[in-house]
Amino acid sequence: MKRIGKLLAVSLISTLALSLGVCGSRNPENVEAKENKAMMKTEKLNLTTEWDKTFEKSDKVDHSKVTFANRYGITLAADMYVPKNAEGKLPAIAVAGPFGAVKEQCSGLYAQEMAERGFLTIAFDPSFTGESGGQPRYMASPDINTEDFMAAVDFLSVQDNVDPEKIGIIGICGWGGMALNTAALDTRVKATVTSTMYDMSRVNANGYFDADNNEEARYNNKVALNKARTESYRSGEYTRAGGCLPLPVPEDVPFYVKDYSEYYKGRAYHERSLNSNEGWNTVGCMSFINQPILRYTNEIRSAVLMIHGEKAHSCYFSKDAYADMTRNSKYTDNKELMIIPGAVHTDLYDNVEVIPFDKMQDFFVKNLK
């Protein structure tokens, strides 16, 4: 029996060693490694050359388009903003969100503003959206979209004018949750800001305000989504759902619906924005239902600043996520929740009188050092 036990132990160790050889960092430089290296090449994207943002161009920064690949081989498109006449290695910040927006909307506004304040920044389109690659279009994934942020950190880490020890991220709305998930996974991220955050796993699984947080409601939702999958496969086409209402919106809709529509269909309309048009694929967010993204946030050692509007319908996401992040955590001294009095959800999209850029600047200066 002892001999059999030893053989089983050796077999398990061998299996583990093989697994490390395939998936770990010990893979020798061989043909497979060379093939993997080749797979990291970026594809050529069709990028817009003219300024087509929903905000004015700053004369204090230099702007350019850049591309980089994530570990799934999807090429992402980003706008890079660099302070004019900057010298040496700069602290850097990657920005993404909101969920269903493009980099020409508020993530670009944030990135440009932070570049004016001395940071090299990029605002990127996530996989399957905007000018970034990925097929089919208008899909979302808790795994791939977290990887998008990590790929942005990859890109920033190797730039000649970036200090790789001074990299932060900003996630807006749905990408606030992705940013927290990234901070829990990527130790290269030294500081994270979330703004008007959504927990996309929670809202997909439980509905707004957790109104559908029960087995029956989730089951009915899954039945409908799987029926849509069958119909899409049969037709060969995905249907779209989730775009904002056309203006003017009816008076009897909830305020947050009106709030979204006035931003995406009105003052910040963009032709590539999902929310400005027909929304995500109907089944595009399905995997969020049973893949919670904020499981290990109380293990985040780096600094986190969470910002939300007091009057935002979504404020409960940040309040609860902050409580979970700091509960039973050894790393609470560098965590902060900032509630903006009177602010609604989209005030933190583009209202520069409300967005606390001074606070964000101080936070990054303090923690990217």
Secondary structure, 3 states (H helix, E strand, C coil): CHHHHHHHHHHHHHHHHHHHHHHCCCCCCCHHHHHHHHHCCCCCCCCCCCCCCCCCCCCCEEEEEEEEECCCCCEEEEEEEEECCCCCCEEEEEEECCCCCCCCCHHHHHHHHHHHCCCEEEEECCCCCCCCCCCCCCCCCHHHHHHHHHHHHHHHHCCCCEEEEEEEEEEECHHHHHHHHHHHHCCCEEEEEEECCCCHHHHHHHCHHHCCCCHHHHHHHHHHHHHHHHHHHHHCCCCEEECCCCCCCCCCCCHHHHHHHHHHHHHCCCCCCCCCCCEEECCCCHHHHHCCCCCCHHHCCCEEEEEEECCCCCHHHHHHHHHHHHCCCCCCCCEEEEEECCCCCCHHHHCCCCCCHHHHHHHHHHHCC
